[in-house]
Every structure is written in C-alpha cells, then in structure tokens.
Amino acid sequence: MDHRQTDILIAGGGVAGLSAAAVFGAAGFDVICVDPAPPVTRAADPGADLRTTAFLQPARDLLDQAGLWDRLAPHATPLQVMRIVDAGGPTPVTADFDAAEIGDQPFGWNLPNWLLSRELLARLAELPNVDFRPGTGFARMLTRESGAIVTLSDASQVRARLVVAADGRGSAVRQAAGIDVKTTRYGQKAVVFAVTHDVPHGYVSTEVHRDGGPFTLVPLPDLEGRPCSSVVWMLPGPDAVALMALEPEAFAAAASERSAYVMGYLRLATPRQIWPIISQTAAAMTAERTALVAEAAHVLPPIGAQGLNMSLADIACLHGLAVAHPEGLGGRAMLESYARRRHAEVRMRVAGVDALNRASMAGAPGMQALRAAGLRALFGAAPVRRGLMRLGLGARSTTAQ
C-alpha cells in the first residue's frame, strides 16, 4: 500500500492540536492534522466550547512566531492584575498580583475557545504545507526507529517522522504507544459560563476562595455596554449538578453570593456548561517516534491559567528542538531531550496546582484560617510575590531556541 508522506502527523484538532499545526507549519514542516470531530467555530452552534483561555506571555510569543497573534490580538482582553480573595473567614483577605511589578506587559490575554478555533483554522488555510482533516481520526500506528506508519479512521495510511499526540485526556495515541497515566479525581466539577456585572473589571482576573473550590472571574470585552467576565466555578460534583438544574435567575443569585459580590450582581450572558475536574499525568511524554503534548500528557484543575499554557510550552519545546536539528525530527535524541526538558516540570506544576486546589477545597475553619495566613505571608514578601508571578508565567519552562 502507498503511504502519504509527511514530517509530522498531529492527532487532535482542539486548540492545542491546531496551535501545534500552525507552529510547525509556519516553521516549514509538512503537517497532517486529524480529528474525528470538526471544530465548532461559532458560539451559538451546538457543541461550542464556551470556556475561555488566558494566554500568558510566553504563549503569546509562540503564537506570534506562528503568525497567529495578529489574528487574535483584536479579540483579546488583557489581564493586568491577578487578584486572590480568600472569603472563607469573617474578614476577606485580598491580594493583588500586578504584572507591572515584573515588566511592561500584562500577565496574559483572555479569548473565547470557539473564537480561537475559528482563527486557528483561518491561519491553517494560509499554510499550503498543512493538511487539516476534520472528520478523520487516529486508528492505530506501527513505529520503527526509522519512522511511524499511522492508520487513520478512513483506512488511509500516513508515514510520518514524528507523531504528536494532542488528542486529549483519553488519548488514543498514548494508548497505542503503551503509556500509562496516573489520574486523581477530586469529586469536583466546574460550571462554566459568562456574566455581565455592575463593577468594571479593570482588566483584573479575580479568584474567590471559600470552600469547595475557587470561583474565578476572568475579564472579557464589554457586552452590550456592560462589563463582562467569564466564570469558572469549581465545587463538589453533586452541588454542581444541582446548580445546573436551577432556573437562570436563581442560578445568577447563587453565583453572585458565591462571588462575594466582588463585581456586584452577576447576570448570565451565556448558557452554562459543566466539566469534570481531575489531575492526570502520563508516565512518560514520549515513545518511539511519538511525543505527547497538552492533555494527552497532563491534565490539571483550571487554576492559575496553567492548562493550555503548559500545553503550548510543550509545543514550544518540540518546535525549538525540531528547528534546531530538523534532520533529527522524531528521532531518539530529540525525544529524549524533549522528555528531559518537559516531564519534570510538568509533574511539578501538576503537583503544585493539586495542592492549591486541595487548599481551596478546605472547608474547616482551621484550614481556612491557615489558607488566609499563607496568602498574607506570600503577598507580604515582595521578592516572594514577584518570584511567584514569574513562576506562574512559566519562568522555569525550557525551550530549545
């Protein structure tokens, strides 16, 4: 059987997979990207992902290299301040982490996921060396030291030098490569929606901690003349299901109360969606001719905008290695370097977000008091505060340039 030849086969057409296709395509590599489900590119369409993604500074730089940032910038809302409010005690404790302390750029920029898919697809259409195949999925693969033969769901075959698994937490590529995962379940779910509110957000992203998990408001552009934010509300699974059953007005009242009214009264601006919360780490990030990125390699609770930004750090690392030594694309040396540079940091960040989530879930008064005291201590020491901000931006991320 004849095989279509390509440099890189990417499994997964979500934001991470499409971003990887754009990054490698802009660098001149031949790319085939497959996904069994066509992306949804309008908020009103069935199946639209109404979540938003905050791109931190290093991610913006990667998107700029791929020719994406000029497309995204007009729709992006800057995040200048990260505010943490601990409302678990009798007196709320507030700490503002201002990006101006560490540079002249915001921490990041927030965009809706459905819009990201739309603009990513438009960029791929400009790259003649990228072949995106919606409606076609990964079926199986056979790898050798010389390359990989991938069979797709339409029975066609592709010979690739590198297979990139960007096909999510249930990754078929990861399973085909025989890589195990460790999964932690918290009994939590996230309710995701957008709201308008009375108080202007001032480009401040606010995490309100009390018990059950954080309630996070992330700035969006004004909607019909009113300030607007996206919300991720993490709480125990049964409570989340009960909230989803409330009528919109009752839900808005519950959300406003849980937010401690930091933005005034909240009014629903979009439908609600519900997502399970887990942590997951792959036992390895590589196999023969195969690299895991994004949720195929790591899943973590939506705290601190780490999820997709870690995914883009994976892609940036692979991109740097590929550009530095294109003759070694997908080879053992490249993959060993990728694993060495990324796996330890991924495990550290997953563990860190796990600890933050467990602290946020704490409901006992003693644990709440300890959490508030810890926030005061971290915020009060300027060198520690600035170090945390740089770490949150990915200061320890390693790429090969």
N, C-alpha and C positions, 0 to 999 in steps of 0.2 A: 504493500500500500504506500502511495506517495504521502508525504507529510509536509504540511505547510511549515516553513522555517521561520523562526523569529528569535530575537535576542531574549525577550522577556515575555513570559505568559503570566498575567495577573489574574487571579481568581478573586472576584469580588468587585461589584460596581457601586458600593456605597461611597461616602465621602472620602474615606481613606484610599480605597482602590482607585477611584477616579483621579484623586490627587497624585497617587503614585504613577499612573499612566501619563499624566501631564508632565510630571517632573522628569521621568525617564524619556518621554517623547521629546521634550524640549532640549534634552541633552544629546539627541541624535540617535537614540537606540530604537530599534524596531520593537514595537509593543503590540501584543494582543491582550485585551482585557475582556473578560467574560463574566456574566452574571445571569442567573436564571430569571430574574425579575427586572423588567425595565424600570429605570429610576422615575420617581414621581417629581415633577418639576413645577407644580402649581399648588399653592396652599389649599385650594378648595377641592382638589381632586381626591378621590378615595385612596387611602394608603399613604397620604402625605405625612412626612415626618415633621411634626410641628415643634420639635425641640430646636434649640439654638446652640451654636458652637462659638465659644470665645477663643479666638486665635491669639496666642501670646506672641511676644516679639520675635523669638526665633522662628516660629511657624510662619509669620508674615514674610520673613526674609526668604524662606524656602519657596513660598508661593510666588514671590516676586521673581525669583530665578526661573520659575516655570511659566512666566508670562500670565499669571493668574491675578495678581494683586490689583492691577489696574482695572480689571473687571469687577472685583469685589469691593474695592475701596468706596465707591459711591453709595453702597448699601450698608456699610459697616458703621456701627456705633462704638466710639472709643470708650474704653474702661480705664478711667484715670485713677480711681481710688477703689481699693478692696476694703470694705467695711465689715467687721465682725461684731455682731451684737449678741451677747450672752444674756438672754432674758429669763434664765432659769431661777434666779434668786429674787429677793424683794426689790433690789435696785439693779436695773440693767447695767451691764458693763459694755462699753463701746470702744473699739479700737479701729482707727483708720490707717491703712497702709497706702501711702500716696506715692505713685510712681515718680513724682518729681524729686523724691529723695535719692533716687538712684539713676536718674537720667532725664532726657528731654522728650521721651516718648511715653505714651500710655502703656499700661500693662498689656493691653490687648484690644481686640475689636470683636464685637459680637454680631453674628449673622444667623439668619434662619437656615436650617438644614435643607429645606426644599429649594431655597434660592441658591445655596451652594451647589446642589446637584445641577440646577439649570445652567449656572455659569461654568461649571466644570465641563459639562457636555459641550457647551459652545466653544470652549478652548480646545477640547479634543478634536472638534470638527476642523480646526485650523491646522492640525498636525497630520500631514499625509502619512507619516510613519507609525501612526497609532490606529489600530483597528479595534473599535469597541463593538462587542456583540451582545446586546441585550437579548434576553430570552434564551441564551445558551449558557449552560453551567459546566462546571468541572465534574467529570465522572470518575476517572482513575488516572494513574500515571505509573510509568516504569522509568526508573532512573538508573543511569550508569555514570561513571566518572566523566564520561565524555559529553553527557547531556541528558535531557529528560524527554520522554515521549508522553504527551498528555492526550488522553482521550476525552472528548467533550460530550455533552449530553445529546448532541445531534449525530453522534458516531464519527464525526470528523476527528482528525488527529493533528497535533501540533508538536513539532520538535523544537524545544527551547533550550537555551543555555542556562536560564535561571527561571524558576517558578517562584512567584511571590504569592504567599497566602494572605489575602486581605478579605477573606470570606467569613469573618465574624467568629463569635464565641463558639459556635458549633462547627468550626472549620472542617470541611471535607478534605481539604489538602492536608491539614495537620493529622487527621485520622489516617489518611493514605500513607503519610510518612511515618506512622507509628509513634507519634509523640504524645505522651500523656499530659494531663493537666491536673492542677490542684484547684479545687473550687471551694469557696467559702460562701455559705448562704446566711444572710442576716435576718431572714424573716421580714424584710422590708420591701416596700415598693415605692417608686417615685411617681407622683402625679405631676404631669407637665402641662402647662397652659400659659397663655399670655393675659396680661391685665392692663387696664388703664387705671390711673390713680391721681389723686389730688396734688401730691407733692412732687415737684420736678426731681428727677433722679440725679441731675447734675453730673452724669457720667460716673456715678458711684454704683458699684456692684455690692449688694448687701446680703450677707449670710446671717440669718437669725437662728440662734441655737437655744433650745429649751429642753425638750426631751423627744425621743423617738427618731430624731434625725434633723438635719438642718432644713431651713426654709430659705431659699435663695432667690433673690430678685436681681435680674441682670438687665441693664438698660437696652432698650430698642428705640428706634426713631418714634417721634410722636405719631399718634394715630388719631385722625380727625380732630386735631388741635389739642389733644390731651396727652400728658406724659404716659409712656407705655414701657412695660418691662416684661420679660419672660420669667417664668417661675418654675423652679424645681422644688417640689415639696416631698421630702423623704419621711416616711413614717411606717409603723408596723403594717404588714400586709392586710390584715382584716380591717384596720382603720382606713386604709387607702381604698379598699373595695367599698366600704360604707360611704366614704366621701364621694366616690364616683356616682353613687346612686342618688345623691342629693339633687334637688332642683337647683338651677343655676343661682337663684338669689340666696338660697340657704348656703350653698357652697361658697359664694362670694363672702358672705358674712363670716363663715368659719375660717376662710383664708385670711381675711382682714384681721381677725382676732389672733390667729397663729402668727401673723407677721409682726405682732406688737404695734401695729398701725404706724410703722416707720415711714411708710409712704402715704399715710392716710387710708381712706377706704378703698378697697380694691374691687374693680368691676371686670368681669370676664370679657375678654376680647376675642378668644378663640375657643374651639371645643377642647375638652380635656382628654389627655391620653395617659395611660398607666404602663409602667415598665418595671420589671423585676430588678432588684439590686443584688448583685453578687460581686465577689472578687474572684479572679481566676488568673492563674499564671501557668504558662506552658513549661513543662520540664526542660525543654530546650527550645531555642529560637531558630535552629537550623537542622536540616538533614541533607542528604546528598542532593545537590543541585536545587535546594529548596530553602527559602527564607520566610519566616513568619513575621508579619507586621500587624500592628493595630490589635483588634480584639481577637484575632487568631492567636496572638501571643500573650495578651494581657487584657483583663477587664477589671475595672475598679469603680467604686461608687462615684457619682458625679459631684465631687468636692474639689474646689480649687482649680477648676478648668484643666485638669491633668489628662483626661482621657484621650481626646483626639490630638492634643499637643504631644503626648508621648508617642502616639501613632506617627505623627509627622516627624518626630525625632528619629524613629526607626527608619523612615523613608529617606530622611536626610543623610543618615549614616550609610545606608546602602548606596545612595546616589553618589556620595563622596568617594566611596571605595570603587564604584564602577567607573567613575570619571577618571580617577587617578590611575587605574590599571584596567582599561577596557578589555585587554587581551585575557584577563583573568576572570571575566564576568561569570559568576556562578560556580567558580572553582573552589577547591577546598580551602586555599589560603584566604580568599575573600570572605568566605562564610565563617571561617574560624575567627577572623578579625571582627566581623560583624557581631558574632556571639560574644566575643570578649568585651567589646565596647558597649553593648546594649544590655546583656542579660542581667548583670549585677545591678545596674541602675534601675532597670525595670522592677526587679524584686524589691529593691529599697523603696521605690516610690509606691508600689502596691502596699507594702507593709506600712508605710507612713500614712497613706490615706485610710487604710484599715483602722489604724489607731485613732485617727481623727474621727472617723465615723463612729467607732465604739464610744469615744468620749462624748460625742454629740448625742448618742442614744441614751446616755446615762440619765436616769430619772430620779435616783435617790438624792435627797437634799445634800448629803455629804459630798457626793460625786459632783453635783452641780457647783457647790462652793469651791471644790478643788479645781474644776474646769475654769471658773471665773478667775481664781487666783493665778492660774497658769497663764491665762490671757493677759492679765495685768502685768505679770513678770516679763512675758515675751515682748509686749509692746513698750514697756518702760525702758528697756535697754536698747538704745539706738543702734549700736553695732549688730546686736542680735536681730533686731527688727529688719535692718537693711539686708543682713545675710539671708534671712528667711524670704524676703522679697526676691532676691536674686536666685535663690534656690527654686522658688516657685516658678520663675521664668525659665528654668532649665539650665541654670549656670553650670551644672555638672554634666549636662548632656555632651556626648562626644561624637563628633562627626569627622570624617576624613576629608579634608579640603586640599 
